[in-house]
């Protein structure tokens, strides 16, 4: 009973204008968020990566438009999307015209399971190989792309299996280097 009285008294002490103002701010912020794909191909580059709701940086914020065009050709695009199937924010990069590369995808993840994942994909379990010169630790193979850990996060960047292998290797390595430098 005393709990109910305290709750009623606390509710009476909050001015109605404050409640209304708080409700308006909450509705405004809710209207500003989006779960649909958003293009970031024309966004200005920043040295501070944009954060997603998971607290991880938006993968598209880790590479500039110029870097995407160096890797995939003039007019290439990058689009930040939320992949509901795997519950992850991704950056999808596509060249302006079909050619040796169809799509390159990058995501950022927490590295809490890094050691187990690395053990599972390195020989004798697959043909993945360790990579030096990228982040704190890195490995790659064609199917899973580059996985680069820096601190408690890592990026995964891979190309569609329909991509030409040599072109894919060159583009994904270049983009992995750039993204890892900002992680």
N, C-alpha and C positions, 0 to 999 in steps of 0.2 A: 504494500500500500504506500509506504513512504517513497519507494522508487517511482511510483506513478505520480505522486505529488511533486517530486523533484523534477521529473521529466516535464510535467505541465508547467511548472514554474520556470524552467529553463526555456521552454518554448515561448512563454509570454515575454521573456526578457529580450528575445531576438526581434529587432524592429522589422515590421513588414517590408519596408523599403529594402533592407539588406537581403531578406529572403527573395524578393522580386529581382533584385540586381543579380544575386547569385544564380537564380534560375535562368535569367537572360544570358549570362556569361556561359553557363553550361550548355544551353541550347546553341549559342553561337559557335562554341568550340566543337560541338558535335556536328554542326553543319559544315565546318571547315575540314573535317576528316573525310577520307575517302578510302574505300577498299577496292575501288576499280583501278585498272591500269592507268598510269600517268606517264606522260612522256617527259623525259628530262634531257632530250637531245639538244634543246636550246638553252638549258640552264647555264648560268655562269659557273665557272669552276671555282672551287673554294679549297683552301688548305685544311679546313675543318670538315670532315665528312658529316653529312646529314644523318641524323639518327632515325631509326624506325621505332615502332611501338615496342619491339623486343629489346630495345636498348643497344642493338647492334647498328653499325652504320649502314645506310642504304648502299648497296653494292655499286650503283651507278655513280655515287659521289666519290668513289675511289679511282675513277678514270675520267679524264677530260674528254670533251668532244673531239678535240684535236688528236688525242691519242687513239681514240676509236677509229678515226679516219686514217691515221698512219697504219694501223693494224688491218683495217678492212677496206680501205679505199675512200676516196672523196665522196661525200654524201652519205656515208654510213650513219646509222642511227643507233641510239641506245634508249631503251625504254625500261623504266622501273615498273615491275609488276609483282603482285602478291600471288604466289602459287599456292592455292588452297589445298591441293592434293598433298603437298609435302610441308605445308605450314611454314613457308619460307619466302622472304622477299628476294627477288632475283633481278638481275640486270640482263636484259636480252639485247644483244648487239647484232645488227644485220647490215650487210653491205647494201649500197644503193641499187646494185644490179646483181642478178644471179651470176655465179662464177665458181671459183674454187672453194669459196666459203659460203655456206647457207646461213648459219647461226652460231653465235658464241654466247654462252650463258655463264654468269658469275653469281655466286651467293657468298654471304658471310655467315659464319656459324661460331658458336662457342666451342672452345677446344677441350671441353671437359672429358670427352671420350676419344681424344686424339690418339693416345698411345694404343688403345685397343683397335681403333680403326686402322692405324698404320700397320700394326702387326697382322691384321687380317688381310691387307692388300699387298703386302710385300712378299717376295718369294719365300717359301715355295707355294704360297697360295695364289699368286698371280705373277705376271711379268712386270709389275710396277717396279720403278727404280727410285732410289734416293736422288735428290737434286740438291746441289750446293749453290750458294750465292743468293738464295731467296729466303728472307725471313729468318726465323730461329730454327726451322726444320721444314723440310719439303719433300714431297714425293710426287710421282706422276706416272701415268700410262695413258694410252690413247683413249680408252673407254671412260676413265674417271677424270682425266685431265690433270691439271696442276692443283695440288692441295698444298697451301703454304700457311704455316702457323707462325704467328707473331704474337708473343705473349699468350694471353688466354683466348685468342680468337684465331680463326683461320679463314682463308678464302678458298673457294673451289671454283676453278674456271675451266670450262671444257667446251669443245666444239661439237656440233652435230656429227654423228657418224657418217653422214653423207658428205661432209667436208673433205676436200683433198687433204691427205695426211700431212704432206710437207707444208702446205699453206696453213693448215690448222696448227701445226707445231710452232711455226714462226709467230703467228698471231696470238695464240694463247700464252706462249712464253713471254712475249713482249707485254701483253696486258697484265699478266701475273706479276711481272717485275714492277710495273707502274702501280698497280693496286696494292701490292705488299708494302711499297714504300710509304703508303698513306694509312695503312691499317693500324 
